[in-house]
Amino acid sequence: MFSIARPLLFCLDAERAHDLGLKALDLAHGAGLGTLLAARPAPLPTRAFGIDFPNPVGLAAGLDKNAAHVDALAALGFGFVEVGTTTPRPQPGNPRPRLFRLPEHEAIINRFGFNNAGVDALMHNIAKARFSGVLGINIGKNKDTPNERAADDYLFCLERVFARASYVAVNISSPNTQGLRALQEEESLRRFVGTLREAQERLAGQHGRRTPMLLKIAPDLTEAEMDAIAEVLLAARIDGLICTNTTVARDLIAGHRHAGETGGLSGRPVFAKSTAVLRGMAERLGGKVPLVGVGGILSGADAAAKVAAGASLVQCYSGLVYRGPALIGDCVEALHRERARAA
């Protein structure tokens, strides 16, 4: 079915195709036609940061920013679904066009800028969803909130999503909110993570359950920056780390007509960079912090490479645009084989 739909969707503006694809997915799910889109993968139970996942292949944040399509997306066979990024207040994001396909490179450039309906709308949508599996909620700050007050925005979202989220992902690595990546700098990160960790423990006491908190980092990090991040995360005893967000590098798409577009590059060109950061953080963290590998997964072999580099879980996004829902089963199957080989 995807092989029929893809050429039609690729004839449309990328963001219009994105919206139309999600609406079509909802309609197919509502009509009970989900099995025509993808066969559900065999279970591959995986445990990470205190959560049991039916399989280790998840949906990355960004596809469903407002948690408006959770049921339909989960039915494709993901072991977990991450929604967001959500912010305290609604915001329109950056002007259009802000999403570009690069089929020659199996890549996407986006500069959405955390366009979303706000955390209250996201929580309303989650309350309506029937999905009872593992749900990650990715949180961020509003564009007009200065960095010195960024923690206030993250605390606002954390407090509202804590009781419903299976885990919370803290996004400080999007290149599309000016200055956001500065929060990854050592001293800023130490204060920021310390504040959120205190709130996490306070909320755990209030709600009688501890929701794991993960940090999502960029692929554009130096060795020294990775050293500093690892030191901060180990000291703070963070629950997990997502490696990585999109890249601002353009070397692998030089000469393409969209190469000059600002925004985050995802898909095939980010695979090597994101996997290198994943491997580097795995070495520095020494198994004390579970890792989620994301960035450029377009095949089962790519998912297996992320696990070999140190990931406990993997996530897909851009690969779904080029390979469709069958990618999920391919990844689970490949990880099945790798696990059996290692047994």
N, C-alpha and C positions, 0 to 999 in steps of 0.2 A: 504493500500500500504506500509506503514511504517513497519507493522508487517512482511511483506515479505522481505523488504530490510534490516531490522536490523540484522538478523542472518548472512547475507552475509557480511555486513559492519563490524560486530564484528569479522569476521574471518581474517580481514586485520589488519595490523599495524594501530594504532589509528590515527596517523597524515595522513596517506594515505587515511584512511576511511573518515576523515574530509574533505580532498580536493575532494575526489571522490563524497561525498555526496553533496557538494556545486555545483559541476559540473552537477550532476544529477538533482538537484533542478532547475538550470538554464535551462536545456533542457526541463524539464517538464513544466516550466513556458512559455518558448518560444513556446511550442507545444499546449499551452492552456489547459494543464492537471492539473493545480493547484488545482482545486476543488476535484481531487481524493486524494490529500494529506491532505487537511483540509477544513472543511466547515467554511466560514467566520462567525465570531461571531456577535451577535446582537450588535448594537451600545450601548455604555455605556459612554456618554460624561463626561469628567473629565477635570477640569481646574487646572493647577498648574504652578507656577512661570510665570504667564501671558500668558500661552499657552493653547489652547483648544485641547485636545486629543480625538480622536474618541472612544477610550477605554483606560483603564489605564494599560494595559499589554504590555510591550515592550521587545525588544531584547536587551540583555546586550552587551557591547563591548567585543571584543575578537573573536567572531565568524567570522566577516567579517572585517578584519583589514584594508583592502585597499579599502573598499566600492565597491568591484567588483561584488557584488551579491545583491545589494539593492532592485532592482525591484522584484526579485524572493522571497526574504525574506519578503518584505512588503506584498506581495500578500497572505501570509499565514494567515493574519488577525491581525498582531500586530497593536497596537494603535500608536506605535512609534518604530523607529529603531535607534540604536546607533552603529556607526561604529568606527574603530580604535582598539587599540591605535595607533596613528600615531606620527611620530617623524620628526624633520626637515630634516634629511638625511636618505636615505635608510639604513637598517641594516639587516643582515641575522639572528640575534637572536642567541640563544645558539645552540650548536651541537645536532644532533639527536642521540638517541631517546630523545624526550623532552615532549611527551604526553603519558599518561598512563591511561587506563580504569581500574576501580575497580568495576566490576559489582556486586559483593557480597555486596558492600556498596552503590551502585548507586552513585559512585563518580568518579572524574577525578583528576589527578595530572598533572599540566603543568608547564614547565619552558621555555616557548617560548622565553622570553626575548625581548619583543617588536619587534619581527620580522615583518618588513613591508617595503613597497616600497618607503616610504617617503611621506611627506605631499603634494608635488606637484602631485605625481601620484594619491594619494587619491582624490584630487580635480579634476583631469582630469576624473576619473571614475564617480564622482558625476555629473559632467557636462554632461556626456553621459546618465545618468540614467533618467528615465521618472517619477520616484516617486516624488510626490509633497506634501507628508504628513510630519509629524513631524520627523525630522532627527537630532539626536544628533551626535556630533563629539567629540571623546575622544582623548585628546592630552597628550603627554609625552615628555620625554627627551631622547636624544641619550645616549647609554651606556657609551661612552667615554667622555661625558660632566661632569665635576666635579660638585658637589652639589653647590658650591659657585657661579657657573655660570648657574645653572639649570633654573633660571627664564628667561634667554636669550632664551633657547630652547622653553619654553612654550610661551613666547611672540612671537617668530617667527611663531609658529603654530597658535596661537590665531589670529594674524593679517591676516593670509592666509585663515582661515576657517570662520572668523567672519561673513562675509556677506552672506554665504550660509547656515550656521548651524542654525537650530531652537534653539538649545542650545549647549553650549560647556561644556564637562565634563573634569575636570582637574584631571588626574590620578597621585596621589603621593603615591599610596598604593600597587602597584604590588610588590611581594616579589622577582621577577625575574630580577630586575635591582639593582645591588649592591648599597646599601646606599640610595635608593630612599625613603624608609619609614622614614628616618631621617628628611625629610621635614615636617613630621607631628608634630615634636617637637615644643613646643610653640613659642619660639623666632624665629626659622627658619620659622615657618608657618606664624607668624605675618608679617614678612618682605615680604615673598613670596606672600601671598594673597593680601597684600597692593599694591604690585607692579602690580599684575594682575588686581586688581580692578581699579587702575588708568588707565591702558591701556584699560580696558573694557569701561570706560566712555569716554575716548578719541576716541575710535573707534566708539562708538555709535553716537557721534557728527559728525564724518566724514561720516558715512554711513546713517545717518538719521533714524536709527533703533537700538534698544537696544537688543542685543542677551544675554539671560540669561547665567550665568556661574555657574556651579555646581562643587563641590569638591567630589572626591571619596575616602573614607577612608577604613582602614583595619578593620578586625574583631578582631585582636589581640591587643586590647587596654585595658589599666587599667582604673579604675574609674578616677584617677587623670588626665590621658591623655585625657579622654573624657571631663572632666571639662575644661581643657585648650583649646581644640579644639572648644568647644561650645562658650567659651568667645571670642576667636579670630573671629569666624564666625559671631557672633552677632555684634561685633564692626565693622567688615568690611562690614556688610549687604550683605552677600553672597546670591545668589538667591536660591540655593538648595543644598542638600547634598545626596550623594548616599552611602547607607549602605548595603553591604560592598563588598570589594574585596575578594580574596581567603585567606585561612588561612595557616599558617606554622605549626599549631598544628597537631599532629599525634595520639593523645590518642585514638580517636574513631576507628582508623584503625590499631591499634597495632597488630603485628603478621602477617599482610598481606605481601605478597611477594614484594609489591611495597612501603611499608611503609617507607623504607629508602631512597626513591627517593627524591631529593631536588625539590622544586617548591611549587606552590600554590595548595592547596587541595580545590576542589569545589564539589558541589552536596550535597547529604543528610547529610554528616558529618558536614558541615559548617552551617546548618540551625539554630541550637540553638544559636551558637556564634554570627552569623550575626544578628539574630533577637534580641538578648540581647543588642547588640550595637545599633541597630535601636531604640529599646524601650528606652534605656538610653539617646540617643541623642534627641529623641522626648521630653522626660521629661525636659532635660536641655534647649532645644531651645523654648519650650513653644508655639509651633504653629507659631513662627515667621519665620521659614525657612522650606519650603516644603521638604519632605523626599521621596526618592526612595528606596524601599526595594528590595534587591537582595541577593541571596545566599541560595541554597538548595530548591528551589521551584520545587516540583515534582508532585503537585496536586493542584486542586482548593482550597482545604482546607489550603494548605501552603500559597497560595496567600492571602487568607482571613486573615490568622494569621499575615502576614506582615502588612496588612492594620490595623488590630486591634492593632498592636504594634506602629502605628503612621505613616505608609507610605501613601502617596497620590497616588503613582504609584508603580508598581512592574516590575521587569525584570527577564527574564529566559535565561539560556544558557545550563548548564549541564543537566537540566531536559529534554531538547529537545533531547539529545543524547539517553536517556533512555525511554522517553515517546513519542517522535515524535511530529509533529505539532499539534496533537489533544490536547496537553497540553494547548495551547493558548486559545482555546475555553472553556476548562474546567475551566481555571482561570477566564475568563471573566464571565462565567455563575455563578461561585461561588460568585464573587463580585457583580453581579446583585442581587443574593439572599440576600446577606448581606445588600446591600443598601436598598432593598425593606423592609427587616425586620426592619431596623432602621428608615424608613420613618413614 
